[in-house]
Amino acid sequence: MRHNRSQRGSTRSHHALKGIALTKCPDCNNPVMRHQACSNCGKYRGKVIINLEKKTKAVKATKTPKKSEKKA
């Protein structure tokens, strides 16, 4: 059956988008999504989950110099 304007509006009132729930990391005070490891320090609930030092070293080692840097 057809819904009138007020019924349609009251149904759509629950369709609004909600913002992302952010909290502060207790170690570095950066905003972090809930239930996820901090992208800045790599900790979750006080424990190191992601070792960012190893990741940055691995990324630096895999980068190759550009052609212009090889000539110089």
C-alpha positions in Angstrom: 0.0 0.0 0.0 1.0 3.6 -0.5 2.7 5.5 2.4 1.8 9.1 3.0 4.4 11.8 3.3 4.7 11.6 7.1 5.2 7.8 7.1 7.8 8.1 4.3 9.7 10.8 6.2 9.7 8.9 9.5 11.1 5.8 7.7 13.8 7.9 6.1 14.8 9.5 9.3 16.8 6.4 10.2 18.8 6.5 6.9 21.2 9.2 7.8 24.9 8.5 7.7 26.8 8.3 11.0 30.2 9.7 11.5 33.3 7.5 12.2 33.8 6.8 15.8 37.4 7.9 16.6 39.3 7.7 19.9 42.7 8.9 20.9 45.6 6.5 21.1 46.7 6.3 24.7 50.4 6.3 23.7 50.7 8.9 21.0 47.3 10.7 21.2 46.6 10.4 17.5 43.0 9.7 16.4 42.4 6.0 15.8 39.4 4.0 14.6 38.0 1.8 17.3 39.2 -1.8 17.5 42.1 -1.2 15.1 45.8 -0.8 15.7 47.2 2.7 15.7 48.8 3.6 12.3 51.3 6.0 14.0 52.8 3.8 16.7 51.4 0.3 15.8 50.0 -0.5 19.2 46.6 -2.0 20.1 45.5 -2.1 23.7 49.0 -1.3 24.9 50.8 -4.1 22.9 52.9 -3.6 19.8 50.9 -5.3 17.0 52.6 -3.8 14.0 56.3 -3.2 14.1 56.6 0.0 12.1 60.4 0.2 12.4 60.8 -3.1 10.5 58.2 -1.9 7.9 60.0 1.4 7.2 63.4 -0.3 6.9 61.9 -2.9 4.5 60.3 -0.1 2.4 63.6 1.8 2.2 65.5 -1.3 1.2 63.1 -2.2 -1.6 63.2 1.3 -3.2 65.5 1.5 -6.2 67.2 4.7 -7.2 65.8 6.7 -10.1 67.6 6.8 -13.5 68.6 10.5 -12.9 70.2 9.5 -9.6 72.2 6.7 -11.3 73.9 9.1 -13.8 75.0 11.6 -11.2 
